Amino acid sequence: MPGHLKELRVTMEDRPGSLAKLAETLGKAGVNIEAISAATAGGSGDIRILVADTAGARKALEGAGVTVAGEREMTFVDLDDKPGSLAGTARKLADQSINIDAVYVVGGAGGKKQLAIGTTDTAKARGAVR
């Protein structure tokens, strides 16, 4: 169940092979990447991964010389897979002055999508979307 996943934020040089190094390192350590987001700017790559084994991922990455810049809990929601579902959840968070800074689709079946939502206040976000 994706609800136990945490986000790790990794900073790497923006060059060929950086993502391969990250994926190979985690694969060798037996850590599965459940979701990933990556963007580059100014020669640096900001990679965010959702994993179940954060301790194993952190140990493997740092052992390979990869900088782990952050770790955090996520808010998980199950939405109907139809237009407007995300809007309703985003509005609930906005109405509580909770800023969303990351969203991942982590699963889906039976007309539902499960999202992992990153915010600066996970506890408040979890209360707002219940």
N, C-alpha and C positions, 0 to 999 in steps of 0.2 A: 504494500500500500504506500503510495507516494507521500502520505501525510507525515512520515518520519524523516523526510529529506531535509538537508540544510544546504544553504548556498555558500560556496567558497568563491571568493573573488581573487583572481590570479592576474598578475601583471607580467607580461613577457615582451621581448623585443618583437617588433613588427618585421618579420623576415621569413622567408621560406623555411619550413621545418619546425617552427615554434609550436604550432598546434599538434603536429605529429609527435614531438617530444612529450608534450603534456599527455596525449592519449596513450602513447606507448608506456610512459611511466606509470600511469594509473592502471593500464591493462596488466602490466607485469606484477603490480601489487594486488591484483584481484579486485580492484575498485571499479564498479560500473558507473558510468556517467548516465544519469537518468534524464537530464535535460542540460542544454548548453546554450549560451548566448555569447557572442564575441563581436567586438568592434575595435577599430584602430584609429589612432589620431596621433600626429606628431612623432611617428616612429615607434610608438608603444601600443601594445595590444592589451585591452581590458577583456578578460575572459571570465565568465561567470558560469559555474557548473553546479548542478544539484546532484548530491551524492548521499547515500545512506551512511557510509563509513567515513565520516569527516576526519577522524583521527588517523585512519589509515591513509587517506588521500593526502592530508597535510604532511604526514611523515614521509611518504613517498615523494611528493613534489619538492619539499624542502631538501630532501636527500639528493635530489637531482639538480639542485641549484635553482629551482623555480620559486619565485616570491609569491607567497600566499598573503595577500593584502587585507583579507577580511573573511569573516565567517558569521553567518546569522541564521536565525530561524525564519521560516516563511509562514505565511497564512495560506491555508488550502481551502478552496471552495469548489463545490460541484455545481455546475450550471447546466441548464437545459441547453442543448445544442441547437439554438435557434436565434434569429436576429433579436437584439435587444437585451439578451441575458447579461452580457458583460456590462452594458450600460447601467443596469440596475445595481449591480455590485459596486461599480465604480462610483455611482452617485451616493450610495450608502457611506462609502469611505470619505468622499468629498464633503458630505454633510457633517461629518465628524472632524473635519479639517485634517484628515489623514492623507498624506501625499503618497502616491504609488510611484515607485521608481524602477520596478521590474515586474514582468509578468511572463510566466512560462505555461504552456500547455503540457501537462505531465501525464495525461491519460484521457481515455474516452471510450465509452461503450454504451450501448442501449439508449442512445439519444442524449447522453450526458457528456460533458467535458469537465475534466478536473484541471483547475488552474492553481499554480503556486504564485502568490503575490508578495512582492517585497515592498516593505514600507519602513519608515524610521521608528514606528511604534507597533510592533507585532501584537502585543497584548490588546491594545486598543482596537487594532484592525480586526482581530479575531472576534472581539465582542461586537463590533459593528456589523459584521457579515453573518452573524448567527440568526 
